[in-house]
Amino acid sequence: MRQIVKDVKKCWELYQQFTEILCPDDNRELNDYSDEEIISEAIYIRNQFTDPMGGWIQYDEYMGEEGEECKKEARKTVRQLNALIKKHGSQTN
């Protein structure tokens, strides 16, 4: 199993996006996605938390508008996504 796939499994939001939505819709396994596709999806998920113009509930969670526990989880998720993007993003060029 590729390291990037192992790292996706450590980030619940990204892993869920693949296993619950993308894999079934695309009729693919997580390991079938390229590193570039995985990084692109990680950036998309991160933007849901950090883009104030996106209108996502994740942004409200990140800003603490849904309570302190949601804020804590959202910030943890963004850290995990940033780490994955930093670690594997340079390898996709």
VEXPAZA-679921 format. One record per atom (N, C-alpha, C, CB): residue number from 1; residue in one letter; chain; x, y, z. Coordinates in Angstrom, 3 decimals. Glycine has a CB too. Example, Ala and Ser with C-alpha at 12.3 -4.5 7.8 and 13.67 -1.06 7.14 Angstrom:
+-----+-----+-------+----------+----------+----------+
|   n | res | chain |       px |       py |       pz |
+-----+-----+-------+----------+----------+----------+
|   1 |   a |     A |   13.190 |   -5.690 |    7.800 |
|   1 |   a |     A |   12.300 |   -4.500 |    7.800 |
|   1 |   a |     A |   13.200 |   -3.300 |    7.800 |
|   1 |   a |     A |   11.308 |   -4.473 |    9.046 |
|   2 |   s |     A |   12.850 |   -2.250 |    7.080 |
|   2 |   s |     A |   13.670 |   -1.060 |    7.140 |
|   2 |   s |     A |   12.900 |    0.030 |    7.870 |
|   2 |   s |     A |   14.084 |   -0.598 |    5.725 |
+-----+-----+-------+----------+----------+----------+
This chain:
+-----+-----+-------+----------+----------+----------+
|   n | res | chain |       px |       py |       pz |
+-----+-----+-------+----------+----------+----------+
|   1 |   m |     A |    0.852 |   -1.183 |    0.000 |
|   1 |   m |     A |    0.000 |    0.000 |    0.000 |
|   1 |   m |     A |    0.897 |    1.246 |    0.000 |
|   1 |   m |     A |   -0.969 |   -0.001 |    1.237 |
|   2 |   r |     A |    0.575 |    2.202 |   -0.847 |
|   2 |   r |     A |    1.353 |    3.433 |   -0.931 |
|   2 |   r |     A |    1.228 |    4.237 |    0.358 |
|   2 |   r |     A |    0.898 |    4.274 |   -2.129 |
|   3 |   q |     A |    2.275 |    4.977 |    0.687 |
|   3 |   q |     A |    2.297 |    5.774 |    1.915 |
|   3 |   q |     A |    1.180 |    6.812 |    1.934 |
|   3 |   q |     A |    3.647 |    6.466 |    2.070 |
|   4 |   i |     A |    0.898 |    7.438 |    0.806 |
|   4 |   i |     A |   -0.158 |    8.461 |    0.777 |
|   4 |   i |     A |   -1.510 |    7.857 |    1.144 |
|   4 |   i |     A |   -0.235 |    9.119 |   -0.616 |
|   5 |   v |     A |   -1.760 |    6.638 |    0.725 |
|   5 |   v |     A |   -3.024 |    5.968 |    1.068 |
|   5 |   v |     A |   -3.070 |    5.690 |    2.566 |
|   5 |   v |     A |   -3.189 |    4.644 |    0.266 |
|   6 |   k |     A |   -1.958 |    5.278 |    3.138 |
|   6 |   k |     A |   -1.893 |    5.072 |    4.594 |
|   6 |   k |     A |   -2.179 |    6.383 |    5.322 |
|   6 |   k |     A |   -0.502 |    4.517 |    5.011 |
|   7 |   d |     A |   -1.635 |    7.484 |    4.794 |
|   7 |   d |     A |   -1.835 |    8.780 |    5.431 |
|   7 |   d |     A |   -3.275 |    9.275 |    5.284 |
|   7 |   d |     A |   -0.875 |    9.799 |    4.842 |
|   8 |   v |     A |   -3.919 |    8.952 |    4.184 |
|   8 |   v |     A |   -5.339 |    9.311 |    4.018 |
|   8 |   v |     A |   -6.165 |    8.648 |    5.115 |
|   8 |   v |     A |   -5.864 |    8.886 |    2.611 |
|   9 |   k |     A |   -5.838 |    7.427 |    5.434 |
|   9 |   k |     A |   -6.587 |    6.688 |    6.450 |
|   9 |   k |     A |   -6.459 |    7.312 |    7.837 |
|   9 |   k |     A |   -6.115 |    5.250 |    6.494 |
|  10 |   k |     A |   -5.460 |    8.156 |    8.039 |
|  10 |   k |     A |   -5.272 |    8.832 |    9.320 |
|  10 |   k |     A |   -6.119 |   10.100 |    9.435 |
|  10 |   k |     A |   -3.806 |    9.175 |    9.512 |
|  11 |   c |     A |   -6.665 |   10.554 |    8.336 |
|  11 |   c |     A |   -7.475 |   11.778 |    8.329 |
|  11 |   c |     A |   -8.931 |   11.399 |    8.039 |
|  11 |   c |     A |   -6.939 |   12.809 |    7.264 |
|  12 |   w |     A |   -9.729 |   11.352 |    9.088 |
|  12 |   w |     A |  -11.084 |   10.835 |    8.992 |
|  12 |   w |     A |  -11.905 |   11.538 |    7.914 |
|  12 |   w |     A |  -11.773 |   10.967 |   10.322 |
|  13 |   e |     A |  -11.873 |   12.848 |    7.840 |
|  13 |   e |     A |  -12.682 |   13.586 |    6.857 |
|  13 |   e |     A |  -12.319 |   13.190 |    5.434 |
|  13 |   e |     A |  -12.499 |   15.098 |    7.038 |
|  14 |   l |     A |  -11.050 |   13.127 |    5.136 |
|  14 |   l |     A |  -10.601 |   12.782 |    3.790 |
|  14 |   l |     A |  -10.894 |   11.319 |    3.488 |
|  14 |   l |     A |   -9.101 |   13.069 |    3.630 |
|  15 |   y |     A |  -10.631 |   10.463 |    4.444 |
|  15 |   y |     A |  -10.900 |    9.040 |    4.265 |
|  15 |   y |     A |  -12.388 |    8.793 |    4.012 |
|  15 |   y |     A |  -10.433 |    8.249 |    5.495 |
|  16 |   q |     A |  -13.222 |    9.457 |    4.772 |
|  16 |   q |     A |  -14.665 |    9.311 |    4.588 |
|  16 |   q |     A |  -15.097 |    9.816 |    3.215 |
|  16 |   q |     A |  -15.422 |   10.063 |    5.688 |
|  17 |   q |     A |  -14.525 |   10.926 |    2.772 |
|  17 |   q |     A |  -14.856 |   11.468 |    1.454 |
|  17 |   q |     A |  -14.590 |   10.428 |    0.370 |
|  17 |   q |     A |  -14.045 |   12.752 |    1.176 |
|  18 |   f |     A |  -13.461 |    9.771 |    0.480 |
|  18 |   f |     A |  -13.136 |    8.751 |   -0.513 |
|  18 |   f |     A |  -14.020 |    7.518 |   -0.361 |
|  18 |   f |     A |  -11.671 |    8.356 |   -0.399 |
|  19 |   t |     A |  -14.093 |    6.956 |    0.840 |
|  19 |   t |     A |  -14.770 |    5.666 |    1.007 |
|  19 |   t |     A |  -16.282 |    5.758 |    0.912 |
|  19 |   t |     A |  -14.399 |    5.067 |    2.325 |
|  20 |   e |     A |  -16.855 |    6.887 |    1.326 |
|  20 |   e |     A |  -18.314 |    7.012 |    1.331 |
|  20 |   e |     A |  -18.866 |    7.668 |    0.065 |
|  20 |   e |     A |  -18.750 |    7.805 |    2.535 |
|  21 |   i |     A |  -18.061 |    8.461 |   -0.618 |
|  21 |   i |     A |  -18.584 |    9.222 |   -1.757 |
|  21 |   i |     A |  -17.835 |    8.903 |   -3.048 |
|  21 |   i |     A |  -18.501 |   10.717 |   -1.471 |
|  22 |   l |     A |  -16.553 |    9.213 |   -3.077 |
|  22 |   l |     A |  -15.818 |    9.120 |   -4.336 |
|  22 |   l |     A |  -15.647 |    7.692 |   -4.836 |
|  22 |   l |     A |  -14.473 |    9.750 |   -4.179 |
|  23 |   c |     A |  -15.169 |    6.793 |   -3.988 |
|  23 |   c |     A |  -14.948 |    5.409 |   -4.421 |
|  23 |   c |     A |  -16.232 |    4.758 |   -4.958 |
|  23 |   c |     A |  -14.397 |    4.581 |   -3.256 |
|  24 |   p |     A |  -17.336 |    4.844 |   -4.228 |
|  24 |   p |     A |  -18.565 |    4.253 |   -4.778 |
|  24 |   p |     A |  -19.029 |    4.933 |   -6.077 |
|  24 |   p |     A |  -19.677 |    4.331 |   -3.741 |
|  25 |   d |     A |  -18.950 |    6.266 |   -6.116 |
|  25 |   d |     A |  -19.384 |    6.991 |   -7.317 |
|  25 |   d |     A |  -18.518 |    6.669 |   -8.530 |
|  25 |   d |     A |  -19.361 |    8.491 |   -7.059 |
|  26 |   d |     A |  -17.215 |    6.540 |   -8.299 |
|  26 |   d |     A |  -16.275 |    6.289 |   -9.394 |
|  26 |   d |     A |  -16.042 |    4.806 |   -9.659 |
|  26 |   d |     A |  -14.960 |    6.953 |   -9.095 |
|  27 |   n |     A |  -16.604 |    3.964 |   -8.797 |
|  27 |   n |     A |  -16.388 |    2.515 |   -8.876 |
|  27 |   n |     A |  -14.891 |    2.186 |   -8.863 |
|  27 |   n |     A |  -17.049 |    1.939 |  -10.150 |
|  28 |   r |     A |  -14.184 |    2.803 |   -7.912 |
|  28 |   r |     A |  -12.748 |    2.631 |   -7.759 |
|  28 |   r |     A |  -12.421 |    2.375 |   -6.295 |
|  28 |   r |     A |  -11.984 |    3.868 |   -8.282 |
|  29 |   e |     A |  -11.246 |    1.847 |   -6.064 |
|  29 |   e |     A |  -10.713 |    1.690 |   -4.718 |
|  29 |   e |     A |   -9.835 |    2.894 |   -4.403 |
|  29 |   e |     A |   -9.912 |    0.359 |   -4.577 |
|  30 |   l |     A |   -9.628 |    3.176 |   -3.137 |
|  30 |   l |     A |   -8.791 |    4.302 |   -2.735 |
|  30 |   l |     A |   -7.407 |    4.217 |   -3.371 |
|  30 |   l |     A |   -8.667 |    4.352 |   -1.213 |
|  31 |   n |     A |   -6.841 |    3.040 |   -3.406 |
|  31 |   n |     A |   -5.504 |    2.865 |   -3.964 |
|  31 |   n |     A |   -5.451 |    3.122 |   -5.472 |
|  31 |   n |     A |   -5.011 |    1.469 |   -3.671 |
|  32 |   d |     A |   -6.610 |    3.153 |   -6.136 |
|  32 |   d |     A |   -6.661 |    3.403 |   -7.583 |
|  32 |   d |     A |   -6.472 |    4.878 |   -7.930 |
|  32 |   d |     A |   -7.984 |    2.917 |   -8.146 |
|  33 |   y |     A |   -6.628 |    5.756 |   -6.958 |
|  33 |   y |     A |   -6.490 |    7.190 |   -7.217 |
|  33 |   y |     A |   -5.009 |    7.567 |   -7.244 |
|  33 |   y |     A |   -7.247 |    8.023 |   -6.143 |
|  34 |   s |     A |   -4.664 |    8.468 |   -8.139 |
|  34 |   s |     A |   -3.288 |    8.944 |   -8.221 |
|  34 |   s |     A |   -2.985 |    9.859 |   -7.034 |
|  34 |   s |     A |   -3.044 |    9.686 |   -9.560 |
|  35 |   d |     A |   -1.719 |   10.066 |   -6.782 |
|  35 |   d |     A |   -1.315 |   10.995 |   -5.730 |
|  35 |   d |     A |   -1.902 |   12.378 |   -6.002 |
|  35 |   d |     A |    0.228 |   11.071 |   -5.628 |
|  36 |   e |     A |   -1.882 |   12.796 |   -7.264 |
|  36 |   e |     A |   -2.415 |   14.107 |   -7.630 |
|  36 |   e |     A |   -3.899 |   14.227 |   -7.302 |
|  36 |   e |     A |   -2.193 |   14.368 |   -9.113 |
|  37 |   e |     A |   -4.651 |   13.174 |   -7.577 |
|  37 |   e |     A |   -6.083 |   13.186 |   -7.264 |
|  37 |   e |     A |   -6.311 |   13.257 |   -5.758 |
|  37 |   e |     A |   -6.772 |   11.940 |   -7.844 |
|  38 |   i |     A |   -5.524 |   12.539 |   -5.003 |
|  38 |   i |     A |   -5.665 |   12.540 |   -3.546 |
|  38 |   i |     A |   -5.319 |   13.909 |   -2.978 |
|  38 |   i |     A |   -4.771 |   11.460 |   -2.913 |
|  39 |   i |     A |   -4.224 |   14.496 |   -3.440 |
|  39 |   i |     A |   -3.832 |   15.831 |   -2.968 |
|  39 |   i |     A |   -4.896 |   16.851 |   -3.336 |
|  39 |   i |     A |   -2.468 |   16.245 |   -3.562 |
|  40 |   s |     A |   -5.415 |   16.771 |   -4.534 |
|  40 |   s |     A |   -6.462 |   17.692 |   -4.967 |
|  40 |   s |     A |   -7.687 |   17.604 |   -4.065 |
|  40 |   s |     A |   -6.857 |   17.405 |   -6.412 |
|  41 |   e |     A |   -8.064 |   16.401 |   -3.708 |
|  41 |   e |     A |   -9.214 |   16.216 |   -2.816 |
|  41 |   e |     A |   -8.903 |   16.717 |   -1.415 |
|  41 |   e |     A |   -9.623 |   14.739 |   -2.765 |
|  42 |   a |     A |   -7.682 |   16.519 |   -0.948 |
|  42 |   a |     A |   -7.284 |   17.027 |    0.370 |
|  42 |   a |     A |   -7.376 |   18.553 |    0.401 |
|  42 |   a |     A |   -5.845 |   16.569 |    0.722 |
|  43 |   i |     A |   -6.945 |   19.199 |   -0.663 |
|  43 |   i |     A |   -7.034 |   20.662 |   -0.742 |
|  43 |   i |     A |   -8.494 |   21.103 |   -0.757 |
|  43 |   i |     A |   -6.303 |   21.187 |   -2.001 |
|  44 |   y |     A |   -9.314 |   20.391 |   -1.495 |
|  44 |   y |     A |  -10.745 |   20.708 |   -1.549 |
|  44 |   y |     A |  -11.382 |   20.604 |   -0.161 |
|  44 |   y |     A |  -11.466 |   19.767 |   -2.535 |
|  45 |   i |     A |  -11.085 |   19.528 |    0.546 |
|  45 |   i |     A |  -11.645 |   19.339 |    1.892 |
|  45 |   i |     A |  -11.125 |   20.423 |    2.830 |
|  45 |   i |     A |  -11.289 |   17.931 |    2.446 |
|  46 |   r |     A |   -9.824 |   20.711 |    2.773 |
|  46 |   r |     A |   -9.257 |   21.766 |    3.623 |
|  46 |   r |     A |   -9.947 |   23.100 |    3.362 |
|  46 |   r |     A |   -7.742 |   21.899 |    3.381 |
|  47 |   n |     A |  -10.216 |   23.402 |    2.100 |
|  47 |   n |     A |  -10.865 |   24.666 |    1.763 |
|  47 |   n |     A |  -12.276 |   24.760 |    2.334 |
|  47 |   n |     A |  -10.910 |   24.840 |    0.259 |
|  48 |   q |     A |  -12.933 |   23.642 |    2.517 |
|  48 |   q |     A |  -14.259 |   23.673 |    3.143 |
|  48 |   q |     A |  -14.169 |   24.206 |    4.575 |
|  48 |   q |     A |  -14.893 |   22.263 |    3.138 |
|  49 |   f |     A |  -13.056 |   23.962 |    5.221 |
|  49 |   f |     A |  -12.854 |   24.429 |    6.592 |
|  49 |   f |     A |  -12.321 |   25.856 |    6.661 |
|  49 |   f |     A |  -11.907 |   23.504 |    7.311 |
|  50 |   t |     A |  -11.579 |   26.279 |    5.660 |
|  50 |   t |     A |  -10.842 |   27.539 |    5.784 |
|  50 |   t |     A |  -11.319 |   28.668 |    4.884 |
|  50 |   t |     A |   -9.423 |   27.291 |    5.505 |
|  51 |   d |     A |  -12.208 |   28.397 |    3.946 |
|  51 |   d |     A |  -12.657 |   29.428 |    3.006 |
|  51 |   d |     A |  -13.920 |   30.114 |    3.525 |
|  51 |   d |     A |  -12.917 |   28.814 |    1.612 |
|  52 |   p |     A |  -13.812 |   31.376 |    3.951 |
|  52 |   p |     A |  -14.994 |   32.058 |    4.490 |
|  52 |   p |     A |  -16.067 |   32.330 |    3.444 |
|  52 |   p |     A |  -14.585 |   33.357 |    5.122 |
|  53 |   m |     A |  -15.715 |   32.294 |    2.184 |
|  53 |   m |     A |  -16.687 |   32.581 |    1.125 |
|  53 |   m |     A |  -17.367 |   31.320 |    0.600 |
|  53 |   m |     A |  -16.006 |   33.303 |   -0.020 |
|  54 |   g |     A |  -16.937 |   30.149 |    1.083 |
|  54 |   g |     A |  -17.460 |   28.882 |    0.567 |
|  54 |   g |     A |  -18.860 |   28.535 |    1.032 |
|  54 |   g |     A |  -16.552 |   27.788 |    0.949 |
|  55 |   g |     A |  -19.270 |   29.070 |    2.187 |
|  55 |   g |     A |  -20.586 |   28.753 |    2.718 |
|  55 |   g |     A |  -20.697 |   27.357 |    3.311 |
|  55 |   g |     A |  -21.597 |   28.908 |    1.650 |
|  56 |   w |     A |  -19.593 |   26.757 |    3.668 |
|  56 |   w |     A |  -19.596 |   25.401 |    4.211 |
|  56 |   w |     A |  -19.799 |   25.423 |    5.720 |
|  56 |   w |     A |  -18.288 |   24.681 |    3.864 |
|  57 |   i |     A |  -20.505 |   24.433 |    6.240 |
|  57 |   i |     A |  -20.680 |   24.276 |    7.680 |
|  57 |   i |     A |  -19.320 |   24.016 |    8.341 |
|  57 |   i |     A |  -21.672 |   23.119 |    7.989 |
|  58 |   q |     A |  -18.399 |   23.407 |    7.598 |
|  58 |   q |     A |  -17.081 |   23.127 |    8.141 |
|  58 |   q |     A |  -16.355 |   24.420 |    8.531 |
|  58 |   q |     A |  -16.252 |   22.338 |    7.126 |
|  59 |   y |     A |  -16.585 |   25.487 |    7.778 |
|  59 |   y |     A |  -15.966 |   26.767 |    8.124 |
|  59 |   y |     A |  -16.514 |   27.267 |    9.456 |
|  59 |   y |     A |  -16.211 |   27.815 |    7.011 |
|  60 |   d |     A |  -17.816 |   27.142 |    9.645 |
|  60 |   d |     A |  -18.416 |   27.544 |   10.920 |
|  60 |   d |     A |  -17.829 |   26.724 |   12.073 |
|  60 |   d |     A |  -19.953 |   27.377 |   10.873 |
|  61 |   e |     A |  -17.624 |   25.431 |   11.837 |
|  61 |   e |     A |  -17.001 |   24.585 |   12.853 |
|  61 |   e |     A |  -15.587 |   25.059 |   13.136 |
|  61 |   e |     A |  -16.992 |   23.115 |   12.409 |
|  62 |   y |     A |  -14.832 |   25.341 |   12.095 |
|  62 |   y |     A |  -13.440 |   25.786 |   12.226 |
|  62 |   y |     A |  -13.337 |   27.099 |   13.003 |
|  62 |   y |     A |  -12.807 |   25.951 |   10.844 |
|  63 |   m |     A |  -14.321 |   27.969 |   12.823 |
|  63 |   m |     A |  -14.315 |   29.261 |   13.497 |
|  63 |   m |     A |  -14.917 |   29.199 |   14.895 |
|  63 |   m |     A |  -15.063 |   30.268 |   12.670 |
|  64 |   g |     A |  -15.444 |   28.042 |   15.293 |
|  64 |   g |     A |  -15.973 |   27.873 |   16.636 |
|  64 |   g |     A |  -17.436 |   28.220 |   16.793 |
|  64 |   g |     A |  -15.195 |   28.687 |   17.565 |
|  65 |   e |     A |  -18.129 |   28.444 |   15.698 |
|  65 |   e |     A |  -19.539 |   28.817 |   15.765 |
|  65 |   e |     A |  -20.454 |   27.639 |   16.082 |
|  65 |   e |     A |  -19.961 |   29.440 |   14.466 |
|  66 |   e |     A |  -19.915 |   26.430 |   16.030 |
|  66 |   e |     A |  -20.707 |   25.236 |   16.335 |
|  66 |   e |     A |  -20.297 |   24.627 |   17.676 |
|  66 |   e |     A |  -20.556 |   24.194 |   15.218 |
|  67 |   g |     A |  -19.545 |   25.382 |   18.445 |
|  67 |   g |     A |  -19.118 |   24.907 |   19.761 |
|  67 |   g |     A |  -17.636 |   24.608 |   19.800 |
|  67 |   g |     A |  -19.894 |   23.673 |   20.151 |
|  68 |   e |     A |  -17.122 |   24.577 |   20.999 |
|  68 |   e |     A |  -15.681 |   24.399 |   21.207 |
|  68 |   e |     A |  -15.193 |   23.028 |   20.753 |
|  68 |   e |     A |  -15.339 |   24.598 |   22.672 |
|  69 |   e |     A |  -15.983 |   21.990 |   20.982 |
|  69 |   e |     A |  -15.568 |   20.640 |   20.578 |
|  69 |   e |     A |  -15.471 |   20.530 |   19.056 |
|  69 |   e |     A |  -16.557 |   19.587 |   21.122 |
|  70 |   c |     A |  -16.439 |   21.101 |   18.353 |
|  70 |   c |     A |  -16.396 |   21.097 |   16.882 |
|  70 |   c |     A |  -15.196 |   21.880 |   16.377 |
|  70 |   c |     A |  -17.693 |   21.688 |   16.298 |
|  71 |   k |     A |  -14.913 |   22.996 |   17.024 |
|  71 |   k |     A |  -13.766 |   23.815 |   16.634 |
|  71 |   k |     A |  -12.475 |   23.014 |   16.800 |
|  71 |   k |     A |  -13.709 |   25.119 |   17.474 |
|  72 |   k |     A |  -12.350 |   22.329 |   17.920 |
|  72 |   k |     A |  -11.162 |   21.529 |   18.192 |
|  72 |   k |     A |  -10.979 |   20.440 |   17.128 |
|  72 |   k |     A |  -11.255 |   20.898 |   19.590 |
|  73 |   e |     A |  -12.048 |   19.741 |   16.790 |
|  73 |   e |     A |  -11.990 |   18.685 |   15.772 |
|  73 |   e |     A |  -11.677 |   19.259 |   14.391 |
|  73 |   e |     A |  -13.315 |   17.915 |   15.728 |
|  74 |   a |     A |  -12.286 |   20.391 |   14.068 |
|  74 |   a |     A |  -12.058 |   21.021 |   12.763 |
|  74 |   a |     A |  -10.603 |   21.438 |   12.612 |
|  74 |   a |     A |  -12.977 |   22.240 |   12.583 |
|  75 |   r |     A |  -10.051 |   22.001 |   13.644 |
|  75 |   r |     A |   -8.656 |   22.448 |   13.585 |
|  75 |   r |     A |   -7.702 |   21.255 |   13.504 |
|  75 |   r |     A |   -8.317 |   23.313 |   14.814 |
|  76 |   k |     A |   -8.054 |   20.170 |   14.173 |
|  76 |   k |     A |   -7.266 |   18.942 |   14.069 |
|  76 |   k |     A |   -7.294 |   18.419 |   12.636 |
|  76 |   k |     A |   -7.795 |   17.867 |   15.046 |
|  77 |   t |     A |   -8.463 |   18.433 |   12.032 |
|  77 |   t |     A |   -8.607 |   17.969 |   10.654 |
|  77 |   t |     A |   -7.769 |   18.809 |    9.702 |
|  77 |   t |     A |  -10.075 |   18.005 |   10.230 |
|  78 |   v |     A |   -7.807 |   20.118 |    9.863 |
|  78 |   v |     A |   -7.022 |   21.000 |    8.990 |
|  78 |   v |     A |   -5.529 |   20.733 |    9.178 |
|  78 |   v |     A |   -7.344 |   22.492 |    9.281 |
|  79 |   r |     A |   -5.088 |   20.508 |   10.400 |
|  79 |   r |     A |   -3.669 |   20.178 |   10.633 |
|  79 |   r |     A |   -3.298 |   18.880 |    9.912 |
|  79 |   r |     A |   -3.378 |   20.046 |   12.158 |
|  80 |   q |     A |   -4.164 |   17.884 |   10.007 |
|  80 |   q |     A |   -3.901 |   16.612 |    9.336 |
|  80 |   q |     A |   -3.842 |   16.789 |    7.821 |
|  80 |   q |     A |   -4.975 |   15.585 |    9.704 |
|  81 |   l |     A |   -4.775 |   17.550 |    7.286 |
|  81 |   l |     A |   -4.798 |   17.794 |    5.840 |
|  81 |   l |     A |   -3.560 |   18.565 |    5.404 |
|  81 |   l |     A |   -6.068 |   18.564 |    5.440 |
|  82 |   n |     A |   -3.197 |   19.582 |    6.150 |
|  82 |   n |     A |   -2.003 |   20.357 |    5.822 |
|  82 |   n |     A |   -0.757 |   19.470 |    5.837 |
|  82 |   n |     A |   -1.835 |   21.525 |    6.806 |
|  83 |   a |     A |   -0.659 |   18.603 |    6.814 |
|  83 |   a |     A |    0.493 |   17.701 |    6.905 |
|  83 |   a |     A |    0.550 |   16.770 |    5.696 |
|  83 |   a |     A |    0.432 |   16.878 |    8.205 |
|  84 |   l |     A |   -0.596 |   16.219 |    5.314 |
|  84 |   l |     A |   -0.650 |   15.327 |    4.166 |
|  84 |   l |     A |   -0.279 |   16.075 |    2.888 |
|  84 |   l |     A |   -2.046 |   14.704 |    4.036 |
|  85 |   i |     A |   -0.821 |   17.262 |    2.724 |
|  85 |   i |     A |   -0.537 |   18.069 |    1.530 |
|  85 |   i |     A |    0.940 |   18.431 |    1.471 |
|  85 |   i |     A |   -1.399 |   19.350 |    1.517 |
|  86 |   k |     A |    1.494 |   18.832 |    2.600 |
|  86 |   k |     A |    2.919 |   19.212 |    2.647 |
|  86 |   k |     A |    3.803 |   18.003 |    2.366 |
|  86 |   k |     A |    3.280 |   19.824 |    4.025 |
|  87 |   k |     A |    3.470 |   16.870 |    2.967 |
|  87 |   k |     A |    4.293 |   15.677 |    2.829 |
|  87 |   k |     A |    4.266 |   15.120 |    1.420 |
|  87 |   k |     A |    3.841 |   14.622 |    3.796 |
|  88 |   h |     A |    3.097 |   15.084 |    0.812 |
|  88 |   h |     A |    2.952 |   14.404 |   -0.476 |
|  88 |   h |     A |    2.781 |   15.353 |   -1.667 |
|  88 |   h |     A |    1.778 |   13.477 |   -0.417 |
|  89 |   g |     A |    2.461 |   16.593 |   -1.387 |
|  89 |   g |     A |    2.206 |   17.534 |   -2.475 |
|  89 |   g |     A |    3.413 |   17.805 |   -3.334 |
|  89 |   g |     A |    1.707 |   18.815 |   -1.926 |
|  90 |   s |     A |    4.584 |   17.874 |   -2.742 |
|  90 |   s |     A |    5.793 |   18.161 |   -3.517 |
|  90 |   s |     A |    6.157 |   16.985 |   -4.418 |
|  90 |   s |     A |    6.965 |   18.489 |   -2.580 |
|  91 |   q |     A |    5.656 |   15.806 |   -4.107 |
|  91 |   q |     A |    5.966 |   14.613 |   -4.900 |
|  91 |   q |     A |    5.096 |   14.516 |   -6.146 |
|  91 |   q |     A |    5.791 |   13.360 |   -4.054 |
|  92 |   t |     A |    4.062 |   15.356 |   -6.233 |
|  92 |   t |     A |    3.141 |   15.263 |   -7.362 |
|  92 |   t |     A |    3.574 |   16.147 |   -8.518 |
|  92 |   t |     A |    1.738 |   15.637 |   -6.928 |
|  93 |   n |     A |    4.614 |   16.941 |   -8.349 |
|  93 |   n |     A |    5.059 |   17.834 |   -9.425 |
|  93 |   n |     A |    5.989 |   17.125 |  -10.385 |
|  93 |   n |     A |    5.754 |   19.059 |   -8.850 |
+-----+-----+-------+----------+----------+----------+
